[in-house]
Amino acid sequence: MADVLVVGAGPAGAATALRLARAGLDVTILERSRFPRRKVCGEYLSAGAVAALDELELGEAVRAVAAPLQGVRLVVPGLEPVALRFPGGALSLARERLDGAILDAAIAAGARLVYDHALDVTFARGRVAGVRTAASGDLSARFVVGADGIGSLVARKVGAVHPVGARARYAVGGHYSGLPDLNGFVEMYAGAGAYFAINPLSGDLANVMVVVRKPALAAWSGAVDEGMRGKAAELGGAHRDFSRAARVGPRASIGPLAHRVRSASAPGALLAGDAAGFVNPFTGQGIYLALRCAERAAATLLRALQKPGDESASFAEYARAVASELRSRARLAALVDTLVEVPFFARRAAARLDRSPQLAAVLLDALGGAASPRTVLRPGTLRRLLV
Ligand SMILES: Cc1cc2nc3c(=O)[nH]c(=O)nc-3n(C[C@H](O)[C@H](O)[C@H](O)COP(=O)(O)OP(=O)(O)OC[C@H]3O[C@@H](n4cnc5c(N)ncnc54)[C@H](O)[C@@H]3O)c2cc1C
């Protein structure tokens, strides 16, 4: 029996496994997709995410293959594009490579990888005891970590999931060539209910993500590339010509983009990363959150294994801390969402950020994980942005 069975080898699962394996635990990772696998993601690594990779001693290896990012260019209808410079440290890197690097490190530290599909969670004496798989039978462990992403099976099976709202959005994207002059800037375009982002990767590739509500996606009825192109042209206006953009490799999609849980812990199990709750991806906080959640999950499990009597208190504390972090990051994301979706606020905030590098730094530090979201959510900062 393993000490810990981690379901999902994304950043949350692989980083949890890496930390636990380095601490000498017997760890199994269960992953349904063969790596390297594509993950729908803007592939932006905030400075906070890079700092978390440094703590895992992976920063140097990641920097060697990633592209440095200078900042973000906000394209708001009715205004000249506004360029905001990142304080430093942000990168872009294809998820195949990022996730592969963390998983390889976990395996090198002694974690065992099983490629299989978790179909159910098993219980014994009122607590989670393992996972039923498609091909490897029942795997048991003293603790299970559900790091199986948005729509997490583990979260569902421990009864932690809130129903998804009907207005959820869907994301479609891929890697494109033929989008010149990004010059290390992520370009963000937004309009009512939709947005798209272009993130320059290394070489002449860029990551393009379009996020739309379900009716828009349904209206594309199979002609998804044309639909994406149309939405990009609509939101980008004259600023960017998509006529020469060509997709390189497969298109990927995911949705509905919503997942809320009541608690990130249950007897015998923790939820980590997107499985513990999902924050609107426009603000690029997901990988940072996944890595920080992994740090907390690993510390909580180590404590529970060392002091079994403390398990219920430390699991409850974990759930509280994760919920609090997610709540404040979701509020920050909701603020940015409102800013970009309501043209009046979008124009006002873009103009203020353009005029005040200090205000822009406060926002970017909070979004990037270098500062608490509260630094933006306090009334003084909100006034400076909006009033
Ligand atoms: C459109 C979009 C754009 C985004 N852009 C960014 C961005 O630019 N920057 C950023 O920081 N964040 C971004 N995010 C968020 C980021 O992708 C996630 O927060 C991050 O991937 C979460 O990591 P994770 O390890 O929790 O989950 P995941 O990366 O989703 O990993 C979960 C793993 O679990 C596996 N799995 C699932 N179910 C099972 C099962 N039943 N059995 C076995 N294995 C299973 C999956 O195959 C997967 O490998 C974006 C998200 C979206 C949707």
The ligand as an SDF file (V2000), in Angstrom:
LIG
                    3D

 53 58  0  0  0  0  0  0  0  0999 V2000
   -8.3830   28.3910  -21.3560 C   0  0  0  0  0  0  0  0  0  0  0  0
   -7.4720   28.3160  -20.1790 C   0  0  0  0  0  0  0  0  0  0  0  0
   -6.3300   29.1070  -20.1560 C   0  0  0  0  0  0  0  0  0  0  0  0
   -5.4820   29.0580  -19.0540 C   0  0  0  0  0  0  0  0  0  0  0  0
   -4.3690   29.8220  -19.0720 N   0  0  0  0  0  0  0  0  0  0  0  0
   -3.5360   29.8110  -18.0180 C   0  0  0  0  0  0  0  0  0  0  0  0
   -2.3170   30.5420  -18.0550 C   0  0  0  0  0  0  0  0  0  0  0  0
   -1.9470   31.1320  -19.0820 O   0  0  0  0  0  0  0  0  0  0  0  0
   -1.5360   30.5370  -16.9340 N   0  0  0  0  0  0  0  0  0  0  0  0
   -1.9000   29.8720  -15.7870 C   0  0  0  0  0  0  0  0  0  0  0  0
   -1.1880   29.9420  -14.7910 O   0  0  0  0  0  0  0  0  0  0  0  0
   -3.0290   29.1300  -15.7500 N   0  0  0  0  0  0  0  0  0  0  0  0
   -3.8360   29.0660  -16.8390 C   0  0  0  0  0  0  0  0  0  0  0  0
   -4.9520   28.2720  -16.8230 N   0  0  0  0  0  0  0  0  0  0  0  0
   -5.2340   27.4490  -15.6380 C   0  0  0  0  0  0  0  0  0  0  0  0
   -4.3110   26.2310  -15.5800 C   0  0  0  0  0  0  0  0  0  0  0  0
   -4.3230   25.5490  -16.8050 O   0  0  0  0  0  0  0  0  0  0  0  0
   -4.7830   25.2850  -14.4790 C   0  0  0  0  0  0  0  0  0  0  0  0
   -5.0770   26.0170  -13.3310 O   0  0  0  0  0  0  0  0  0  0  0  0
   -3.7110   24.2250  -14.1430 C   0  0  0  0  0  0  0  0  0  0  0  0
   -3.5110   23.3710  -15.2390 O   0  0  0  0  0  0  0  0  0  0  0  0
   -4.1560   23.4060  -12.9390 C   0  0  0  0  0  0  0  0  0  0  0  0
   -3.2690   22.3450  -12.7290 O   0  0  0  0  0  0  0  0  0  0  0  0
   -3.8020   20.9800  -12.0920 P   0  0  0  0  0  0  0  0  0  0  0  0
   -2.6040   20.1280  -11.8850 O   0  0  0  0  0  0  0  0  0  0  0  0
   -4.6930   21.2800  -10.9580 O   0  0  0  0  0  0  0  0  0  0  0  0
   -4.7670   20.3260  -13.2080 O   0  0  0  0  0  0  0  0  0  0  0  0
   -4.4400   19.8370  -14.6830 P   0  0  0  0  0  0  0  0  0  0  0  0
   -3.2970   20.5470  -15.2400 O   0  0  0  0  0  0  0  0  0  0  0  0
   -5.7390   19.8920  -15.4070 O   0  0  0  0  0  0  0  0  0  0  0  0
   -4.0260   18.3000  -14.4910 O   0  0  0  0  0  0  0  0  0  0  0  0
   -4.9790   17.3280  -14.1370 C   0  0  0  0  0  0  0  0  0  0  0  0
   -4.4590   15.9710  -14.6100 C   0  0  0  0  0  0  0  0  0  0  0  0
   -5.3370   14.9670  -14.1150 O   0  0  0  0  0  0  0  0  0  0  0  0
   -5.5120   13.9780  -15.1100 C   0  0  0  0  0  0  0  0  0  0  0  0
   -6.7940   13.3160  -14.8420 N   0  0  0  0  0  0  0  0  0  0  0  0
   -8.0210   13.8690  -14.8770 C   0  0  0  0  0  0  0  0  0  0  0  0
   -8.9640   12.9510  -14.5710 N   0  0  0  0  0  0  0  0  0  0  0  0
   -8.2980   11.7890  -14.3360 C   0  0  0  0  0  0  0  0  0  0  0  0
   -8.7210   10.4780  -13.9860 C   0  0  0  0  0  0  0  0  0  0  0  0
  -10.0370   10.1860  -13.8140 N   0  0  0  0  0  0  0  0  0  0  0  0
   -7.7910    9.5040  -13.8340 N   0  0  0  0  0  0  0  0  0  0  0  0
   -6.4610    9.7920  -14.0010 C   0  0  0  0  0  0  0  0  0  0  0  0
   -5.9980   11.0220  -14.3480 N   0  0  0  0  0  0  0  0  0  0  0  0
   -6.9160   12.0080  -14.5040 C   0  0  0  0  0  0  0  0  0  0  0  0
   -5.5290   14.7770  -16.4080 C   0  0  0  0  0  0  0  0  0  0  0  0
   -5.2220   13.9600  -17.5220 O   0  0  0  0  0  0  0  0  0  0  0  0
   -4.4550   15.8370  -16.1370 C   0  0  0  0  0  0  0  0  0  0  0  0
   -3.1830   15.4350  -16.5810 O   0  0  0  0  0  0  0  0  0  0  0  0
   -5.7870   28.2400  -17.9310 C   0  0  0  0  0  0  0  0  0  0  0  0
   -6.9220   27.4230  -17.9670 C   0  0  0  0  0  0  0  0  0  0  0  0
   -7.7450   27.4390  -19.0750 C   0  0  0  0  0  0  0  0  0  0  0  0
   -8.9440   26.5560  -19.0970 C   0  0  0  0  0  0  0  0  0  0  0  0
  1  2  1  0
  2  3  1  0
  2 52  2  0
  3  4  2  0
  4  5  1  0
  4 50  1  0
  5  6  2  0
  6  7  1  0
  6 13  1  0
  7  8  2  0
  7  9  1  0
  9 10  1  0
 10 11  2  0
 10 12  1  0
 12 13  2  0
 13 14  1  0
 14 15  1  0
 14 50  1  0
 15 16  1  0
 16 17  1  0
 16 18  1  0
 18 19  1  0
 18 20  1  0
 20 21  1  0
 20 22  1  0
 22 23  1  0
 23 24  1  0
 24 25  2  0
 24 26  1  0
 24 27  1  0
 27 28  1  0
 28 29  2  0
 28 30  1  0
 28 31  1  0
 31 32  1  0
 32 33  1  0
 33 34  1  0
 33 48  1  0
 34 35  1  0
 35 36  1  0
 35 46  1  0
 36 37  1  0
 36 45  1  0
 37 38  2  0
 38 39  1  0
 39 40  1  0
 39 45  2  0
 40 41  1  0
 40 42  2  0
 42 43  1  0
 43 44  2  0
 44 45  1  0
 46 47  1  0
 46 48  1  0
 48 49  1  0
 50 51  2  0
 51 52  1  0
 52 53  1  0
M  END
$$$$
